[in-house]
Amino acid sequence: MNGRLIRMVFVLSVSGFTSGVALEVGFGEVDITPKLGEEEKVWLAGYSPGRQATGVHDPLMARCVVLKDGEDKLAFVSVDLVGLQYSAVQEIRKQLPEFSYVLVSSTHTHEGPDVIGMWGATPFQYGVNDDYVQEVVKKTEQLVKETAGRMTGEVMVSFGTAEDATLLKDSRQPEALDAVMRVLVFSRKAGGEKVGLLVQWNSHPEAMGSKNQLMTADFPWATVRELKRRYKCPVAYFTGAVGGLMAPPAGPKTFDYTEQHGVAVAGLASKAVEAATPIELTPMKVTAHQLYLPVSNKLYRLAKTMRVLRRAGYVLTDDPYLRGEAMSPKNAAQTMTIETEVACVQLGELSLAAIPGELYPELVYGKFQEPADVGADFPDAELEPTMVGILGNRKWMLFGLANDEVGYLLPKRQWDSKQPFAYGRKNSQYGEANSCGPDAAAVVMKGFARCVKEGRTKRKGQD
Ligand SMILES: [Zn+2]
């Protein structure tokens, strides 16, 4: 083994038994809209480069939920951004050592500032204002600390789901959706009044489309506003499995339509709230692994060479949990990997999957096309483990773009970048261009399966 390789595996186990201690929750939010002015250009992320912001329709927010079980504190933060990168999340965590785990997930709005790099003035220019990212890091740290200072006292929790496929469109064959809304309802133990909702829905915040130049959280803006109005409590919105890709049904790309759609999504969340039944969220345990995703995408490699994408790269090793040598001109011909993280946050009866990108819904439910289309590049590839395959009958939620945005995580059997193309098409479907490569999904899903298995083993050991 190469002596320069560093093993970067970390497992966090939060607390043993804390039964008898009251679960508390805190909710908080802060405005993270970037400044806009003569000197301060904002490049909007999510479609083509060169789309400059001209104003603000609604503020971009960071929203935080802190759970406290005795001494243990976990924070879940959702930011209205296209995909905050792993390095920024690691910086946030450094300032929050008193938390057992901090998760930061992006909603993936396509109407906010570039925080990755690909959407600058031209395809060859870096679109990120690094000072802005630092501001998000600082505001998020502050938000988590302040939220932890405003805990509610003992709470009861219920978990509910509701399904509506009419609120989604899958723009890529084969059709596979995750049309399930998942909610956690927190209520005060004394009195039963609602103190907050955590909502997870699975759709690209892109109802405004590619021509809009006003910054907005997109439809989740109206979803959160409507739920706050109905329940008179704070609401945190998280994005789930949006690969494939999951988007609002085609509409006129106006703020009226975006608002209507957001309110309809709030309606589905209300059904989930009505259906919710009590759930125990303690004890809390987190198992996380850093892993290294192979990047075969030539555009990503080119963008990195051009310094449009600036995250660190490492040479691929034969172990996805092992960091290879840093990429340099000497080893530029080798396969590059990027460092990311996958986690299973076990909250009592609820498993919370933290997936660092845009997971295809096929990898949620295992509804793979059988047989795969013969035009695909790897129709006989091994099937990846799926969420439901790994978690069985457990109750779960999924945070996509959790702690990172590595792009689409596609089933390898659907990978289709070479002729002949699947479904008799003349060209490739959209997806591969924004994915690290055909093997990324397997690394992530196997990593998640490992987290779940290790979490269970540890539980048994403590029993
Ligand atoms: Zn996307």
Boltz pocket constraint, residues with backbone or C-beta under 6 A from the ligand:
constraints:
  - pocket:
      binder: B
      contacts: [[A, 108], [A, 204], [A, 242], [A, 245], [A, 358]]
      max_distance: 6.0
